[in-house]
Each structure stands twice: as C-alpha cells, then as structure tokens.
C-alpha cells in the first residue's frame, strides 16, 4: 500500500516563477563551462535537444529528463502521445497545443501545460509563421526510458 505524500506547498504556491527557477537551474547546470554561440541551421521540422537527465531518489527508480524542442516558423510535431505524461514550458515565442479532446490553446513565453500519461497530443506547433518558438518538455519516467518511450508518434 502506498502512502500519499503530502506536499509542503500547495499547487497555487508552485507557480511559474518556481518552475522557471527550476528550469533555469537545470539548464545552467547542464551548460556549465559550455559556450555555444553557433547559429543553428535552418530546418523545416522541429528540433529536439537533450538538456539534462537526472536520476531521482526513491523507489521505483525514475529519471527527470528535460528536452528542448525548437519549432522554426510555421512548423510543428505530428500527433503523438507520452506514455508517462509530460509538462511543457514555453521559453520563447508561442506554441499552439491541443491535448486529447480539450480546446486548442496558444501558450506564449512563460506559459505551461500538462499532458497526462497516454493523452493524445493532437496539435503541437509554432503559432507564428515568422518567428521561432522554443519549449522545454519535462518528463518523469522509469530509469533508462528511451526517446521513443517518452514520445510515441501515432
């Protein structure tokens, strides 16, 4: 029998500022000592970059994985699902998203949403035809989960 874990903070207290602080620390840690000012080549599809993967304490063993997804203007991802669920945080630009039968929504920089395990992500695209958009996908999954386990195209 699992015992529910009480959180020290209510959901209201865990706001965008808290999430942004966590993500900033994770990115700073992963990029420590690395300087990269190289321009990215133009692409016609989204690009994914692993930012950090960290084993979490407790049983069962799980990992926190942070992936940066960049959508060039006018691009998006095909319909897919996340077996373990995922939280998304828009870093720059604007991303249009539709999860399950929910409404299509556009999230600007600083916006975030949650996709429950197994929910179909029907729409995920850059809301702009002229500016790029970047989001961070935050996964908590079983240790050793591969990219194909985290995002499954339909």
Rosetta blueprint (number, residue, H / E / L):
1 X L
2 X L
3 X L
4 X L
5 X L
6 X L
7 X L
8 X L
9 X L
10 X L
11 X L
12 X L
13 X L
14 X L
15 X L
16 X H
17 X H
18 X H
19 X H
20 X H
21 X H
22 X H
23 X H
24 X H
25 X H
26 X H
27 X H
28 X H
29 X H
30 X H
31 X L
32 X L
33 X L
34 X L
35 X L
36 X L
37 X L
38 X L
39 X L
40 X L
41 X L
42 X L
43 X L
44 X L
45 X L
46 X L
47 X E
48 X E
49 X E
50 X E
51 X E
52 X E
53 X E
54 X E
55 X E
56 X E
57 X L
58 X L
59 X L
60 X L
61 X L
62 X E
63 X E
64 X E
65 X E
66 X E
67 X E
68 X E
69 X E
70 X E
71 X E
72 X L
73 X L
74 X L
75 X L
76 X E
77 X E
78 X L
79 X L
80 X E
81 X E
82 X L
83 X L
84 X L
85 X L
86 X E
87 X E
88 X E
89 X E
90 X E
91 X E
92 X E
93 X L
94 X E
95 X E
96 X E
97 X E
98 X E
99 X E
100 X L
101 X L
102 X L
103 X L
104 X L
105 X E
106 X E
107 X E
108 X E
109 X L
110 X L
111 X L
112 X E
113 X E
114 X E
115 X E
116 X L
117 X L
118 X L
119 X L
120 X E
121 X E
122 X E
123 X E
124 X E
125 X E
126 X E
127 X L
128 X L
129 X L
130 X L
131 X L
132 X L
133 X E
134 X E
135 X E
136 X E
137 X E
138 X E
139 X E
140 X E
141 X E
142 X E
143 X L
144 X L
145 X L
146 X L
147 X H
148 X H
149 X H
150 X H
151 X L
152 X E
153 X E
154 X L
